[in-house]
Amino acid sequence: MASSEAVEETKSSKKTAKKTAKASSKKKTTKKKTTTSKKKTAKKKTAKTTKKKTTKKRDLGDYSLVIVESPSKAKTIKKYLGKGYQVVASNGHIKDLPKSKLGVDIKENFQIDLVPITGKKDKIERIQELAKDATAIYLAPDMDREGEAIAHHLAEEIGKKKKMYRVVFNAVTKSAVNNAIENPTELNKSMYESQQTRRILDRLVGYKISPILWDKVQRGISAGRVQSVALRIIVEREDEINAFEPEQWFSIHGVCEKDAQKFEVKYYGESATKKTDLTEKDLVDKILSDVKGKSLDVIDVKKKERKQNPTPPFTTSKLQQEAANKLGFTAKRTMMTAQKLYEGIQLTEHGMQGLITYMRTDSVRTAPEAMGALREFILDKYGKDYLSVEPIEYKKKGSSKVQDAHEAIRPTNLAFTPDSVRGDLEPDQQKLYELIWNKFISSQMSQAIIDQTTVMMEREGHFFKANGSIIKFPGFRTVYLEAAAEKRSRKGGDDEDDNDAGEVKSGLLPVINTGESFTPIEGPTEQEHWTSPPPRFNEASLVKSLEEFGIGRPSTYAAIISNIQDRGYVEKTENRFLPTELGIVVCRMLVESFPNVMDIKFTAGVEELLDQIEDGTIKYKKVLKEFWKEFEVTLEKAKEEMKNLKKQLIPTGINCLKCEDGEYHIKWGRNGQFFACSNYPDCNSTQDFKKHLDGSYEILPKNWFHDNCPNCQKRLEVKKGKYGRFVRCEDYPQCDTTLPYTLDITCPECNVGKFAEKKSRYGKIFYGCSNYPNCENASWTKPYVQDCPSCGYGIMGFKETKRDGKHLECAKCKFKLEWEQTKYGKEELEKQRQEEEALKGSH
């Protein structure tokens, strides 16, 4: 199977050959024809030149150039600015440190070598071309450090000949954009130096430590200044879980009744003022013996009105946590969806509109004009009782720097209600927009008022409690309740703990007065419990911990979490992060060899230094020099002293499936971890495996290929490699046959090859004929054997779009066939039906 690049090269060489043939043909023509041809060519050239100049003047005229980061944002802003402006997107960063070398000259005072990012050369030239004739240039990348760096890089590439301004806006709305253009600022050198420092530190750590890991552990893995510390948090939590020893405890419950209304009573303690922990079975037995069959006397009834306050609009971190808890979104999914809402959505009735403010912020502030609009909205929709008496001004907790130039994340226009944009938004966008909307609306609403009743009962010196509460006035809870509070409310809370947390205890109590007595109609009975280890991190709790420890910035959490998963250090099992053996070993080695870099406090301290550089209170080269001075020493030491893991094997206690006395060990290969028999090379048995949350291992079943080995006729096994799936003989290494992974579909163009699955250089899967270069047939969509109803072609490709849903599309005539109409779709529906029937049967 040939790569797509090879296909393009082949096509290119064919075009060159055709041009050469045409040129040769022209030489053989008569003098008359040549003269005529020359005249025609001259006319064409003149016409083309004139046309080019005319078009340029007619199309553009006098204009100011605005440069933003993303194409969708450019489209929205162009609509707002109208004539006299050209808006172009840089598509993110245009320059970065080179991939092939360090790019930081440590001896020359940390000078950096920035080069155009692969594929960005044409984009830079296009921007330079537009900048030449622009009357003014407005650099409008995002308002964070990375955006500031992009602005500086653009200024460097354009040059200083033109009037150049820096503009920032918190929301992609007409008023915000026009206001930014009317009030431009200058490039922020300190902010750029802060970004440069962060980039250099990351490069030094990654480029200097990673080769040591390649040498000692496994080629291709890497270390990162922030990602390695995030890994440490997950590994240390795993250590806590493994070291945890559960302890037994008990609770005592009973059910009483009054006026046909049942309510639960729980044992509280040996005193009415102090709770007793039940850890001894003897005490439990004594309490049950003392109260069994006896009535409980009501000695105190307390009624208390509690007020619950609304919470501020979202910061980036809180948005990621709530989207994870309420919607099941990963941090990456949340940020990608929020980015689209910020940059602009095409609304049916209003055109392209940015729906939310900038989504990378740690501020809880709301702009005064937005605050006024919000309070009017609440008053009109919910009434005076649901509006807070005074505007609530929120302040960020903690001492970390708050980017107060930003606002909290909020809707840009309260006219665009979630219901009014429904249908214009994709499902993820709709869910996230509603979450942001409801949180913002609730932030200026009135308190919730809760009536809480606590009944204290006693018998034989043993005290029991009954709790109940009702929501007297819902206030802000009408619109929004945070996931953690919602969860506690559903569970019903837990006595005194809930008083501190300010959460509601579910359930109602009948009217109970002091002096009454109740004989339980059920119990009291004991319940046995065991203390639990700290839970493994999920998406929300990991984001929360990163924020609390000061590791990275909220805008980088999604990338941090993705990186440690992509590197194979962490796996997501049952929605929880579980470190792999590779992750645990790499973490331990890094902590031992680079204690400073892996120190949580040190990493948080670097973030504070970056803030100080941005504020202009410290010079960035001083930070770099101090870091390198210590890092260089530990680097040289690690090269000599770090253990060589390639020579180490981790025993699993699992017997080999192939030989009699072998045991599987965990080994590291170029494509990750696998089981290998301890009797290698006498026994070459290897297995892929999965590690469960309880620490046990499961050998994964072999994935056999549809064809046998062409050399020895044994089975071929499907394996996963750096460039996607491939197949290898089961008798490897005795038989070293390795082939590309092909679908069991014969190419209809040559009727010889089959469709091979490959990865492009950008990581995208495509399918090409295995008979390449004799056959150049290739497709970006997965092919299926299906005759096209329109043209009869034997192959159709699978696609799924928002507009057409799941369907097959003909590779030749582009005819679309609904998925449900194909045999594959029908089989899928039948399988779903059978699974539903089986589920009903089990219930």
C-alpha positions in Angstrom: 0.0 0.0 0.0 1.4 3.4 -0.9 1.0 6.5 1.1 -1.1 9.5 0.0 2.2 11.5 -0.5 3.4 8.8 -2.8 0.2 9.0 -4.8 0.6 12.8 -5.2 4.2 12.4 -6.3 3.2 9.8 -8.9 0.5 12.2 -10.2 2.9 15.1 -10.2 5.5 13.1 -12.2 2.8 12.2 -14.8 1.8 15.9 -15.2 5.5 16.8 -15.7 5.8 14.1 -18.3 2.8 15.4 -20.2 4.2 19.0 -20.1 7.5 17.7 -21.5 5.7 15.9 -24.3 3.7 19.0 -25.2 6.9 21.1 -25.3 8.5 18.6 -27.6 5.5 18.6 -29.9 5.6 22.4 -30.2 9.2 22.3 -31.5 8.2 20.1 -34.4 5.5 22.5 -35.6 5.9 24.9 -38.6 7.4 28.4 -38.3 4.0 29.9 -39.1 2.3 28.1 -36.3 5.1 29.1 -33.9 4.7 32.8 -34.8 1.0 32.6 -34.3 1.4 30.7 -31.0 3.9 33.4 -29.8 1.4 36.2 -30.7 -1.4 34.4 -28.9 0.9 33.8 -25.9 1.8 37.4 -25.8 -1.8 38.5 -25.9 -2.7 36.0 -23.1 0.2 37.2 -20.9 -0.8 40.9 -21.4 -4.5 40.1 -20.6 -3.6 38.1 -17.6 -1.3 40.8 -16.2 -3.9 43.5 -16.7 -6.7 41.4 -15.3 -4.6 40.6 -12.1 -4.0 44.3 -11.4 -7.6 45.3 -12.1 -8.9 42.5 -10.0 -6.7 43.5 -7.0 -7.7 47.1 -7.1 -11.4 46.4 -7.7 -11.7 43.7 -5.0 -9.8 45.3 -2.2 -9.3 49.0 -2.6 -8.2 50.9 0.6 -8.5 48.7 3.6 -7.2 48.0 7.1 -6.0 44.4 7.8 -7.3 42.5 10.9 -5.5 39.3 11.8 -7.2 36.8 14.1 -6.4 33.2 15.1 -9.2 31.1 13.6 -11.1 31.1 10.3 -14.5 30.9 11.9 -13.7 33.9 14.1 -12.4 35.8 11.0 -15.7 35.1 9.2 -17.7 36.5 12.2 -15.5 39.6 12.6 -15.5 40.4 8.8 -19.3 40.5 9.0 -19.2 43.0 11.8 -16.5 45.3 10.3 -17.8 45.3 6.8 -16.2 47.3 3.9 -12.8 48.8 4.4 -11.5 45.8 6.3 -9.8 42.6 5.3 -9.9 39.9 8.0 -7.5 36.9 7.8 -6.8 34.1 10.2 -3.3 32.9 11.2 -4.8 29.4 12.1 -3.1 29.5 15.5 0.7 29.9 15.9 2.7 30.6 12.8 6.2 30.1 14.3 7.6 27.8 17.0 10.8 26.2 18.1 12.1 23.6 15.5 11.2 20.0 15.9 14.5 18.7 14.8 16.7 20.4 17.3 16.7 22.2 20.7 16.3 25.6 19.2 17.5 27.3 22.4 21.1 28.6 22.6 21.8 28.3 26.3 25.4 29.7 26.0 24.0 32.8 24.1 21.8 33.9 26.9 18.9 31.6 25.9 18.5 33.0 22.4 15.7 31.1 20.6 15.5 30.0 17.0 11.9 30.3 15.8 10.9 28.8 12.5 7.7 28.7 10.5 5.5 25.8 11.6 5.1 23.1 8.9 2.5 24.0 6.4 2.3 27.7 7.6 4.7 29.2 5.0 1.9 29.9 2.5 -0.2 31.4 5.3 2.6 33.7 6.3 3.2 34.8 2.7 -0.5 35.5 2.3 -0.6 37.7 5.4 2.6 39.6 4.2 1.0 40.2 0.8 -2.2 41.6 2.4 -0.2 43.7 4.8 1.8 45.4 2.0 -1.3 47.4 0.8 -3.0 47.8 4.1 -3.4 51.3 5.5 -3.3 49.9 9.1 -2.8 46.5 10.7 -4.7 45.3 13.7 -3.3 42.2 15.4 -6.3 40.5 17.1 -5.3 37.0 18.3 -6.7 35.9 21.6 -6.1 37.9 24.8 -4.0 35.3 26.7 -0.2 34.7 26.6 -0.3 32.4 23.6 -2.4 35.0 21.7 0.1 37.7 22.6 3.0 35.5 21.3 1.1 35.0 18.0 0.7 38.8 17.7 4.4 39.3 18.2 5.3 36.6 15.7 3.0 38.2 13.1 4.5 41.6 13.8 8.0 40.2 13.2 7.0 38.6 9.9 5.1 41.7 8.6 7.9 44.1 9.6 7.6 47.6 11.2 6.9 49.7 8.1 3.1 49.9 8.7 1.0 51.3 11.4 0.4 48.3 13.7 -1.9 48.0 16.6 -2.8 45.3 19.1 -6.5 44.8 19.7 -8.2 42.5 22.2 -11.9 41.7 22.9 -13.5 39.5 25.5 -16.4 38.5 23.2 -16.9 38.1 19.4 -19.8 40.6 19.2 -20.3 43.6 17.0 -20.0 46.1 19.9 -16.9 44.4 21.5 -15.1 44.1 18.1 -15.8 47.7 17.0 -14.9 49.0 20.5 -11.6 47.2 20.3 -10.8 48.6 16.8 -11.7 52.1 18.0 -9.5 51.7 21.1 -6.4 49.8 20.0 -3.5 49.1 22.4 0.2 48.2 21.9 1.9 44.9 21.9 2.6 43.7 25.4 6.3 42.8 25.6 6.1 41.4 29.2 3.3 39.1 28.4 5.2 37.8 25.4 8.4 37.3 27.5 6.2 35.3 29.9 5.1 33.0 27.1 8.6 32.7 25.8 9.9 31.6 29.2 7.1 29.0 29.5 8.0 27.7 26.1 11.7 27.6 26.7 11.3 25.8 30.1 9.0 23.2 28.5 11.5 22.7 25.7 14.5 22.3 28.0 12.7 19.8 30.2 11.2 17.8 27.3 14.2 17.9 25.0 16.8 17.1 27.7 14.9 14.4 29.8 13.1 12.5 27.0 16.3 11.1 25.3 17.3 9.7 28.7 14.0 8.0 28.9 14.4 6.6 25.4 17.8 5.2 26.4 16.6 3.7 29.8 12.9 2.8 29.2 11.4 2.9 25.8 11.9 4.9 22.6 9.3 7.5 21.7 8.1 8.3 25.3 8.6 11.7 26.7 8.7 13.9 29.8 7.1 17.3 30.3 7.5 20.0 32.8 3.8 20.1 33.7 2.4 16.7 32.3 5.0 14.7 34.4 3.8 16.4 37.6 0.2 15.7 36.7 1.2 12.1 36.2 2.8 12.2 39.7 -0.6 13.2 41.2 -2.3 10.2 39.6 0.4 7.8 40.6 0.6 9.0 44.2 -3.2 8.6 44.5 -2.8 5.0 43.3 -0.1 4.5 46.0 -2.6 5.8 48.6 -5.2 3.4 47.3 -2.8 0.4 47.4 -1.6 1.3 50.9 -5.1 1.8 52.3 -6.3 -0.6 54.9 -10.1 -0.6 55.3 -11.5 -0.3 58.8 -14.9 -1.5 60.0 -17.6 0.8 61.3 -21.3 0.5 62.0 -24.5 2.6 61.8 -27.9 1.9 63.5 -31.2 2.7 61.7 -34.9 2.5 62.5 -38.2 3.6 61.0 -40.9 5.3 63.0 -44.4 6.5 62.0 -46.9 9.2 62.8 -50.2 10.0 61.0 -49.4 7.3 58.4 -46.1 9.1 57.6 -42.9 7.1 58.0 -39.6 8.7 58.9 -36.1 7.4 59.5 -34.2 7.7 62.8 -30.5 7.1 63.1 -28.3 6.5 66.1 -26.4 9.7 67.0 -24.3 9.1 70.2 -24.0 8.7 73.9 -24.5 12.4 74.3 -27.0 14.9 72.7 -24.1 17.2 71.9 -21.4 14.9 70.5 -21.6 12.3 67.8 -20.3 8.8 68.7 -18.4 6.8 66.0 -19.5 3.2 66.1 -16.3 1.1 65.5 -16.8 -1.6 68.2 -19.3 -4.4 67.6 -19.7 -4.8 71.4 -21.0 -1.3 71.8 -23.4 -1.8 68.8 -24.8 -5.0 70.4 -25.3 -3.2 73.8 -27.2 -0.2 72.2 -29.4 -2.6 70.2 -30.0 -4.7 73.4 -30.9 -1.6 75.4 -33.4 -0.1 73.0 -34.9 -3.2 71.4 -38.7 -3.1 71.6 -38.7 0.2 73.6 -40.0 3.6 72.6 -37.8 6.6 71.9 -38.7 9.8 73.7 -38.6 13.1 71.9 -36.4 15.4 74.1 -35.8 18.3 71.6 -37.2 19.6 68.3 -35.3 22.3 66.5 -36.6 24.2 63.5 -34.2 26.3 61.6 -34.4 28.5 58.5 -31.3 28.2 56.3 -30.4 30.3 53.4 -28.3 29.1 50.4 -26.4 31.5 48.2 -26.0 31.4 44.4 -22.5 30.8 43.0 -20.5 33.0 40.5 -20.5 32.5 36.7 -18.0 30.0 35.3 -14.2 30.2 35.2 -12.5 27.9 32.8 -11.7 25.4 35.5 -15.2 25.3 37.0 -16.7 25.0 33.5 -14.5 21.9 32.8 -15.5 20.4 36.2 -19.2 21.0 35.8 -19.3 19.8 32.2 -17.5 16.6 33.3 -20.0 16.0 36.2 -23.2 17.1 34.6 -22.6 16.3 30.9 -19.9 13.6 31.0 -17.6 15.8 28.8 -13.8 15.5 28.9 -11.8 18.7 29.5 -10.8 18.6 25.8 -14.3 18.2 24.6 -15.5 21.1 26.8 -12.8 23.5 25.5 -13.3 22.5 21.8 -17.1 23.1 22.1 -16.6 26.4 24.1 -14.2 27.6 21.4 -16.8 27.2 18.7 -19.5 29.0 20.8 -17.0 31.9 21.4 -15.8 32.2 17.8 -19.3 32.3 16.2 -22.2 30.1 15.3 -24.4 30.7 12.2 -27.9 31.4 13.5 -30.9 31.1 11.2 -32.3 34.5 12.1 -29.3 36.5 13.2 -26.4 35.3 11.0 -22.9 34.6 12.5 -22.9 35.3 16.2 -20.4 34.7 19.0 -22.5 33.3 21.8 -20.2 33.3 24.8 -17.4 35.4 26.1 -13.7 34.3 26.1 -13.5 30.8 27.5 -10.0 31.0 29.0 -10.3 32.9 32.2 -9.9 32.6 36.0 -12.0 35.7 36.7 -15.5 35.6 38.2 -16.2 39.2 37.3 -19.1 40.4 35.2 -18.9 43.6 33.3 -21.3 46.4 34.6 -23.3 46.6 31.4 -23.8 42.8 31.3 -24.7 42.9 35.0 -27.4 45.4 34.3 -28.8 43.4 31.4 -28.8 40.3 33.5 -30.7 41.8 36.4 -33.3 43.2 34.0 -33.7 39.8 32.4 -34.3 38.1 35.8 -36.8 40.7 36.8 -38.8 40.4 33.6 -38.7 36.6 33.5 -38.8 35.4 37.1 -40.1 38.5 39.0 -38.8 40.7 41.9 -38.7 37.9 44.4 -36.2 35.9 42.4 -33.7 38.8 41.9 -31.1 39.4 44.6 -31.7 42.6 46.5 -28.3 44.1 45.6 -26.0 43.2 42.7 -23.7 40.4 43.8 -20.0 41.1 43.2 -18.0 37.9 43.3 -14.3 37.7 44.2 -11.9 35.0 43.3 -10.8 32.9 46.2 -7.0 32.4 46.9 -4.0 34.4 46.2 -3.3 33.3 42.6 -3.3 35.9 39.9 -6.6 36.5 38.3 -6.8 37.6 34.7 -9.3 40.4 35.5 -9.1 42.0 32.1 -11.2 39.0 31.2 -14.7 38.4 32.5 -16.2 35.2 33.7 -17.6 33.0 31.0 -21.1 34.2 30.2 -23.6 34.5 27.2 -22.8 37.5 25.1 -26.4 38.4 24.4 -29.4 37.5 26.6 -31.6 37.7 23.5 -30.1 34.4 22.3 -31.8 32.2 24.8 -31.0 28.4 24.7 -34.5 27.8 23.2 -34.1 30.4 20.5 -30.8 28.9 19.2 -32.0 25.3 19.4 -31.6 23.7 16.0 -28.7 26.0 15.0 -26.4 24.4 17.6 -24.9 20.9 17.5 -25.9 18.7 20.5 -22.7 19.3 22.4 -22.9 23.0 21.8 -26.5 23.2 22.9 -25.8 21.3 26.2 -22.7 23.4 27.0 -24.5 26.7 26.1 -27.4 25.8 28.4 -25.0 25.0 31.2 -23.2 28.4 30.8 -26.5 30.2 30.4 -28.1 28.7 33.5 -25.0 29.3 35.7 -24.9 33.0 34.6 -28.6 33.6 35.1 -28.5 32.0 38.6 -25.5 34.1 39.7 -27.7 37.2 40.3 -30.8 35.5 41.6 -32.0 35.5 45.2 -31.1 33.0 47.9 -32.9 29.7 48.4 -34.7 29.4 51.7 -34.8 26.0 53.3 -36.8 25.0 56.4 -34.9 22.3 58.3 -36.1 20.3 61.3 -34.0 18.2 63.6 -35.6 15.9 66.1 -33.5 14.4 69.0 -34.8 11.3 70.7 -33.4 9.3 73.7 -33.7 5.9 75.4 -31.4 4.4 78.0 -28.8 7.1 77.5 -28.6 6.4 73.8 -29.6 9.3 71.5 -31.2 9.1 68.0 -31.8 11.7 65.4 -34.4 12.3 62.7 -33.8 15.0 60.0 -36.1 16.5 57.5 -36.2 19.6 55.3 -38.3 21.4 52.7 -37.4 24.1 50.2 -39.5 27.0 51.4 -38.4 29.3 48.5 -36.2 27.9 45.6 -34.6 31.2 44.6 -31.6 30.6 42.3 -32.1 26.8 42.6 -35.0 27.3 40.1 -32.3 27.7 37.4 -29.1 26.1 38.6 -27.6 23.9 41.3 -23.9 22.8 41.1 -23.3 19.1 40.5 -21.7 18.4 43.9 -24.6 20.1 45.7 -27.2 18.4 43.5 -25.6 15.0 44.3 -25.6 15.7 48.1 -29.3 16.8 47.9 -30.3 13.6 46.1 -28.4 11.5 48.7 -30.1 13.3 51.6 -26.9 14.6 53.2 -25.3 13.3 56.4 -26.3 15.1 59.6 -23.8 17.6 61.0 -21.6 17.4 57.9 -24.4 18.8 55.8 -24.9 21.8 58.1 -21.4 22.8 57.3 -21.7 22.2 53.6 -25.0 24.1 53.5 -26.8 21.4 51.6 -30.4 20.3 51.9 -31.4 17.0 53.5 -34.2 15.4 51.6 -37.5 14.1 53.1 -40.3 15.5 55.1 -41.1 14.9 58.8 -44.6 14.9 60.3 -45.3 17.5 63.0 -43.4 16.2 66.1 -43.5 17.8 69.5 -41.2 17.5 72.6 -42.5 14.9 75.0 -43.9 12.5 72.4 -42.7 8.9 72.2 -42.3 6.6 69.2 -41.8 2.9 69.1 -40.0 2.0 65.9 -42.1 -0.1 63.4 -38.8 -1.3 61.9 -35.6 -2.0 63.7 -33.5 -0.5 65.1 -30.9 -2.7 63.2 -27.2 -2.4 62.6 -25.6 -1.8 59.2 -21.9 -2.8 58.7 -19.6 -0.5 56.7 -16.0 -0.4 55.7 -14.0 2.8 55.2 -13.1 3.4 51.5 -9.8 4.4 50.0 -9.6 7.9 48.3 -11.2 7.6 44.9 -9.2 7.6 41.7 -9.4 10.8 39.8 -12.1 11.4 37.2 -12.0 14.2 34.7 -13.6 16.8 37.1 -11.6 15.9 40.2 -8.3 15.9 38.3 -9.0 19.3 36.9 -9.9 20.5 40.5 -6.6 19.1 41.9 -4.5 20.7 39.1 -6.1 24.0 39.9 -5.7 23.6 43.7 -2.0 22.6 43.3 -1.4 25.4 40.9 -0.1 23.1 38.1 -0.5 24.6 34.7 -3.3 27.0 33.8 -7.0 26.2 33.3 -6.5 26.7 29.6 -3.9 24.0 29.5 -5.6 21.3 31.6 -7.2 19.7 28.5 -3.8 19.3 26.8 -2.2 18.0 30.0 -4.8 15.3 30.5 -4.7 14.3 26.8 -0.9 14.2 26.8 -0.5 11.7 29.7 -3.1 9.5 28.0 -1.6 9.7 24.5 1.9 8.8 26.0 0.4 5.6 27.4 1.1 6.7 31.0 -2.5 6.8 32.1 -5.6 4.9 31.0 -9.2 5.8 31.5 -11.0 2.8 33.1 -14.7 3.1 34.2 -14.3 6.8 33.7 -11.4 6.9 36.2 -7.7 7.6 35.5 -5.5 4.6 36.2 -1.7 4.8 35.8 -0.2 2.1 33.6 2.8 0.2 34.6 4.8 2.4 32.2 3.4 5.5 33.8 4.2 4.3 37.3 7.8 3.3 36.5 8.5 6.5 34.5 7.0 8.6 37.3 9.2 6.9 40.0 12.3 7.3 37.9 11.7 10.9 37.2 10.9 11.7 40.9 14.1 9.9 41.9 16.3 11.6 39.2 14.6 15.0 38.9 13.1 15.8 42.3 12.9 19.5 41.7 11.3 19.3 38.3 8.8 16.8 39.6 8.0 18.7 42.8 4.5 20.0 42.9 5.4 23.2 44.8 8.2 23.9 42.4 5.9 23.6 39.4 3.3 25.8 41.0 6.2 28.3 41.8 7.1 28.4 38.1 3.5 29.5 37.3 3.9 32.3 39.9 7.2 33.4 38.3 5.5 33.5 34.9 2.9 35.8 36.3 5.6 38.0 37.7 7.4 38.2 34.3 4.0 39.2 32.8 3.6 41.9 35.5 7.1 43.2 34.7 8.4 42.6 38.3 11.1 40.1 37.3 13.3 39.6 34.3 12.6 36.4 32.3 16.3 35.6 31.6 17.0 35.6 35.3 14.3 32.9 35.8 15.8 30.9 33.0 19.4 31.1 34.3 18.4 30.1 37.8 16.4 27.1 36.5 19.2 25.9 34.2 21.9 26.2 36.8 20.3 23.5 39.0 18.7 21.5 36.1 22.0 21.0 34.3 23.5 19.3 37.4 20.6 16.9 37.9 20.6 16.1 34.1 24.2 14.9 34.1 23.6 12.9 37.2 20.5 11.2 35.8 22.4 10.1 32.6 24.7 8.1 34.8 22.5 6.9 37.6 19.0 6.4 36.2 18.1 2.7 36.1 17.9 0.9 32.8 14.3 -0.4 32.7 14.8 -2.1 29.3 16.6 -4.8 31.2 14.0 -5.1 33.9 10.9 -7.3 33.8 7.8 -7.0 36.1 6.4 -10.4 37.2 2.6 -10.8 37.1 2.1 -14.3 38.6 0.1 -15.3 35.5 1.1 -18.7 34.0 2.2 -18.8 30.3 -0.5 -20.1 28.0 2.0 -21.7 25.7 4.7 -23.5 27.8 4.4 -25.5 31.1 6.5 -23.6 33.5 6.7 -20.0 32.2 5.3 -16.9 33.8 4.2 -13.8 32.0 6.3 -10.7 32.8 5.4 -7.1 31.7 7.8 -5.9 29.1 8.2 -2.6 27.2 8.3 -2.6 23.5 8.3 0.2 20.9 4.5 0.1 20.8 3.9 -0.1 24.6 3.5 -2.8 27.2 2.8 -6.5 26.7 3.1 -9.8 28.4 6.2 -11.9 27.5 7.0 -15.4 28.7 9.8 -15.6 31.3 11.2 -18.6 29.3 12.1 -16.4 26.3 13.8 -17.2 23.9 12.8 -20.8 24.4 9.1 -19.7 24.5 8.1 -16.7 22.4 4.5 -16.4 23.8 3.3 -12.8 24.0 -0.1 -11.4 25.0 -1.8 -8.1 25.0 -3.4 -7.3 28.4 -5.6 -4.9 30.3 -5.2 -3.8 33.9 -8.3 -3.4 36.0 -9.0 -1.0 38.8 -8.4 -3.6 41.4 -4.9 -4.2 40.1 -5.7 -7.5 38.4 -4.7 -8.3 34.8 -6.8 -9.6 31.9 -5.3 -11.3 28.9 -7.0 -9.8 25.9 -8.2 -12.3 23.2 -6.2 -12.4 20.0 -7.6 -10.4 17.1 -7.1 -12.8 14.1 -6.9 -11.5 10.6 -9.2 -12.8 7.8 -6.3 -14.2 5.7 -3.5 -16.6 6.7 0.2 -16.0 6.5 1.3 -16.2 2.8 4.6 -17.7 3.8 3.9 -20.4 6.4 0.0 -20.5 6.2 -0.3 -20.0 10.0 -2.8 -17.4 11.3 -2.0 -13.7 11.1 -2.6 -11.5 14.2 -3.8 -7.9 14.0 -1.4 -5.6 16.0 -1.4 -1.9 16.7 1.7 0.1 15.8 2.9 3.7 15.6 1.4 4.1 12.1 -1.9 2.3 12.8 -2.9 -1.4 12.6 -0.8 -4.0 10.9 -0.8 -7.8 10.7 2.0 -10.2 11.8 2.4 -14.0 11.7 1.5 -15.7 15.0 4.8 -17.6 14.7 6.8 -14.4 15.0 9.9 -14.2 15.2 10.4 -17.7 13.6 8.3 -16.3 10.7 8.8 -12.5 10.4 6.0 -11.9 7.9 4.5 -8.4 8.5 1.8 -6.9 6.3 -0.4 -3.8 6.2 -3.9 -4.2 7.6 -6.3 -4.7 4.8 -10.1 -4.9 4.7 -11.5 -8.0 3.1 -12.7 -5.9 0.1 -11.2 -6.3 -3.3 -10.4 -3.0 -5.1 -13.0 -2.6 -8.0 -10.5 -0.6 -10.1 -7.8 -3.3 -10.5 -9.6 -6.4 -9.1 -6.2 -7.4 -7.6 -5.4 -5.5 -4.5 -7.4 -5.0 -1.3 -8.1 -1.8 0.7 -5.2 -1.3 3.1 -5.7 0.9 6.2 -3.0 3.5 6.7 -2.3 6.7 8.6 -1.4 9.9 6.8 1.5 12.1 8.1 -1.2 14.1 10.0 -2.5 11.0 11.8 -5.7 10.7 9.7 -6.8 7.2 8.6 -7.2 6.6 4.8 -7.7 3.5 2.7 -5.7 2.7 -0.4 -5.3 -0.2 -2.8 -2.6 -2.6 -1.7 -1.7 -3.0 -5.4 -0.1 0.5 -5.4 1.7 1.9 -7.5 0.0 -0.2 -10.2 -3.3 1.0 -8.8 -3.8 4.4 -7.2 -7.3 4.0 -5.9 -7.6 5.6 -2.4 -10.3 6.9 -0.2 -10.6 9.0 3.0 -13.8 7.1 4.0 -14.0 3.5 5.0 -15.2 1.5 2.0 -18.1 -1.0 2.1 -19.2 -3.6 -0.5 -22.4 -2.0 -1.7 -23.6 -1.5 -5.3 -24.5 2.2 -5.9 -28.2 2.5 -6.8 -27.4 5.3 -9.1 -24.3 4.3 -11.1 -23.7 0.7 -10.1 -20.2 1.2 -8.7 -19.4 -1.7 -6.3 -18.0 0.4 -3.4 -19.5 3.1 -1.2 -17.8 4.9 1.7 -19.2 5.4 5.2 -19.9 9.0 6.3 -21.7 10.6 9.2 -22.6 14.3 9.1 -24.9 16.6 11.1 -27.1 17.1 8.0 -27.3 13.6 6.6 -26.6 11.5 9.6 -25.1 8.0 9.0 -24.9 7.1 5.3 -22.9 5.5 2.5 -21.6 7.7 -0.3 -20.6 6.5 -3.8 -17.0 7.0 -4.5 -17.8 7.8 -8.2 -21.1 9.7 -8.5 -21.5 10.9 -4.8 -24.9 9.3 -4.5 -26.0 9.0 -0.8 -27.7 6.0 0.6 -29.2 6.0 4.2 -27.4 3.7 6.6 -30.6 2.1 7.7 -31.3 1.0 4.1 -28.1 -1.0 3.8 -27.6 -4.5 5.1 -25.0 -3.2 7.5 -27.4 -0.7 9.0 -30.1 -3.4 9.3 -27.7 -5.7 11.0 -26.7 -3.0 13.4 -30.4 -2.3 14.3 -31.1 -6.0 14.8 -28.1 -6.3 17.1 -29.3 -3.3 19.2 -32.8 -4.9 19.3 -31.4 -8.2 20.6 -29.3 -6.4 23.2 -32.4 -4.5 24.4 -34.4 -7.7 24.6 -31.6 -9.4 26.6 -31.5 -6.5 29.0 -35.3 -6.6 29.5 -35.0 -10.4 30.1 -32.4 -9.9 32.7 -34.6 -7.4 34.6 
